[in-house]
Amino acid sequence: MAQMLLAERAARLRELLSGPRLVRVAGAHSGVSARLVEASGFDAVWASSFELSTAYALPDAGILTMSEALEAARVMSEAVSIPVIADCDTGYGDPPNVAHMVRRYESGGIAAICMEDQVFPKVNSLVSADQRLLDLELFAAKVRAAKRAQRTADLVVIARTEALISGRGVHEALRRAGAYVEAGADAILVHSKAPTPIEVWGFLAAWEGRAPVVVVPTTYFDVDVAEFERHGVSVVIYANHGLRAAVRAMRETLGELRRSGSSRCVEDRIATVAELLELQGMPALMEARR
């Protein structure tokens, strides 16, 4: 069953990547957050290591194990009918580890995996720290291992370069992205934490469409869909906005509950129990029991 789902969803993701319009993806960390992504009309779910680490109350620094991340991605995949793209950090080890990871994620029904070229243990890209990059050839070997290991033709392997994050500039991002595509990557994620997309536009202008390009505009949030399409972006990932919204809402609601001593003050601003039952799939279960 998982292999059938994978084949269908991976094929759908490839179809979207080769299509004319921008593919829009949103981050999630659980079955219910993935279901909300789908219900909101996004094309795919980003199984975000940042969101998952936050949900575990742990730093996003390569602490969670592959098994923990895989289980979360598998739960998300089972909760939705759209493709799930798994954020696999640095690939959980050297090429043999990457090969094992790809086979396990395929078995879990995941449509795409994304690895980044930071040195393990990685540090979240938006943290003010020295983000060290793995040697280009060593990371290219990971990409080759991923492609050799995949059992289904349509699984999408995304190679993420942190060259802009580490301050190495557009030239190094292009050099690395080119090498990763030659190694077999199906798409390139080029990440930037600049407050404007100037670096990303420079990359895209020189890239000339060699492979689909994925962006994560967490810091350059003023850019809209039309502008991404004009510059040749294939996929945009809103990687953490759902969880950020949830944390703000939970903090405010719990604070008001504690201060007021009654839930009266928040009932008109929170989801109803009926909404949660709907997200669970309870109405369908009760219908099936009749």
N, C-alpha and C positions, 0 to 999 in steps of 0.2 A: 504493500500500500504506500509506504513512504517513498519507494522508488518511483511509483507511478506519479505521485504528487510532485516529486522533484522534477521528473521529466517534463511534466506539464508546466510547472511554474518557472523552471529554468528556461524552457523554450519561450514562454511568455515574456520573460525578462529580456532575453536576446532579441525578441521581436520588437520590444519597446526601445531597446538600445539602438536598433537599426532604423527606427522610425523617424519621422520628421519633427516630432514635438519633444519638448523637454519632459523627462521622466522625473516625477516629484515623489520624494521619499521622506518619511518621518521616523524619528527614533522612538523606540519602545524598550521595555525591560521585562515585560510580563505578558501573560495571555490577554488580560483585560486591556492593557495599554496598546497592544498590537491590534486588538479588535476595534478600539477607538480610532486608531490610524486608518484602518480599512473603512470604517463607517464614515470617516471624514472625506473619503474619496481619493486618498493617496494611491499611487501606483504600486508601492512596495513598502515593506517595513525594514527599518534599519535596526538590527538587534545590537544596540549600542553598548559597548563596554563601559563607557562613561556613565550611562544611566544605570547599568547593572551594578557597577561598583558603588555608585551612590546609594542604590537600593539596599546593598549589603552594609552600608555605612563604612566603606573602605575606600582608601585613596585609589584613584585611577592610575595605577603604577605597576601594572602587570602582576598584581597580587592574586586575583582570582585564577583558579585553575581552568584548564581546558574543559574538564568535565562539568564544572559549574556553569561556564559560559555556554557550552553545548546544550545542557539541559534547559537553560533559559531560552535559547534559540529554538529548540525543538518544541517547547511549550507554545511559543509564539506561532510557529509554523502550523501547529495543530489547531490553533484558535482562529486562523484566518484562511482565506482562499487566495490571497495575493502572494507574490513572491516575498521571501525573507532574505535579506542580505545580512550576513553575519560579520560583525566587526571582530576580527580574530587577532587584534593587537599585532604582535611581531611574529605570529605563527606558532607560538608555543615551543620554539626550539629550532634546531638545525633541520636541514632538508629531510632526514628520516622522520622527524617529529611532524614536520609539515605534511608529509605524505600520509601519515597516520591520521592527522587532523582532518585532512580533506575527505578521506574515506568515512570517518565517523560523522562529519557534517553532512555528507551525501546521504548516509543511512538515516539521518535525522530529518530528511526532507528539505534541507536548506538549498535555495536556488543559487546563491552566490556567496563567496567568501572574500574578505578583504584583509590583506596584510600590509603592515607599514614597515618602512626601512629604518626605524630606530633600533638602537642596540637594546637588548633585553638587560634589565627590566626597563621598559619604556616609562616615560613620564608624560602625563597629559599634555597635549600640544599647547594648551592655553596657559599653562603654568610658566611663570618667570623662572626658568631654569635652563641649564645647559642640555639641550636635546641632542644627544650624540647619534650620529648616523652609522649604520652598519656599512662595511665596505661594499661598494656597488656589486662586485662579482659575487660576493657571498649572498647578497639578497637576490640577485638574479638566479642563483642556484636554488634558492627557496621557491622562486616562481616556477622554474623548470620542474622541480619536484612536485609541486602542486598540480601542474598540468599533466605530468606523467601518471600521477596517482588517481586522477578522476576516472570514474567508471562510466559516467554518463556524458555524452558529447556536449550537452548544452550547459553544464555547470559553468558559471561565470567566475573567473578569477580576476579580482581587482587588485592591482598593485598600487599602494599608496606611498607617495614620496613626501617626506618631511623636510625637503631641502629648503623650502621657503621658511618653514617654521624655525629651522636651525640657523637661519641667517646666511645661507650659502648662495642665495640669489636664483634668478630665473635660469641662468646658463646651466647651473648644476642641476636644477629641477628638470630641465630639458634633457640633459645628458643621462640622468638616471631613468627618466621616463622612457626614453628611447631604448635603453638597454633592457628595461623590463618588458617592453613590448616585443623586442627581439627574442626574449626568453620565453615568450608565450602568453603574457598577460593579455586578457581580453579587454581591459579598460584601465585607465589611470585615474587615481584620485590625487589631485594636487591640492595641498592644504596650505592655507595662509592664515595668520592671526593679525594681519594688518587691518586697520580700521576702514580701509577702502580696498576695492578689488584690483588696484593698479597692477600688482604683481601677477595676479591670475590672468588679467587681460594680456599682459606681456607674454606670459607662457602660451596662452591660446593663439596669439597672433603668430608666434614662431612654430607652433606645434603642427599647424596645417592639417588637422584632422587625421593624424596617423592612427588613432584609436579613440574610442569614446572617452570623454573627460568628465569626471565626477568632481563636484565642488561641495564644500560644507561652509556656508556663509554665516557662521556664528558671529563673527566680528564685523563683517561688512554687510549688515542686515538691511541696508536701504535698497539693495539691488532687487528689482522685480523680475518676474518670469520672462517678460519680453526682452529685457536687457541680457539675461543669461542666454537666451536663444540667439540673439543677434551676434554674440561673441562666440558661438559655437559650443556652448556647454551642452552635454548630453543628459546629465543627471544632477539634480540638486538635492542635497540631504539636509533637512532641518533636524539636526541630530539629537537635540536635547530639550526642545521647547516644551514638549508635553510634561516631562518630569519637572522642569523649572516652574511651569504653571501650577502643577499639583502641589509642589512643596510650598509655594507662596500661599495657595488657597488653604492647605491643611494648617499651616502655621497661624494664619489669621483666624480660621474657624475655631481651632482648639484654644487659641488665646481668648476669643470672645466667650466660648463656653466656660472657661475657667473663671473669667471675670464676672459673668452675669449669673452663673449658677443655674441657667436654664438654656435649652436649645431653641427657645422661641425666637431668639434674635438671629439665628442663622438658617432656620428651616427654609426660608424663601430663596436662599442663595446656594443650597447644596443639592446634589442629586437626590431624587426620591428613591425609596427602597424599590419601587417598581422599576425604575431605570436600571438599578443594579441587577434585579432579577432577570430583566431582559438581556443584559450583557452576559449574564451567566448562561443563558439559554433555557431558563426555567419554563417559560411558556411552551416552548417546543416539547420539553420533557413531559409536562403535564398533558399536552395534547396527545402525545404518543401513548400515554398510560390509559387513555379513555377506551 
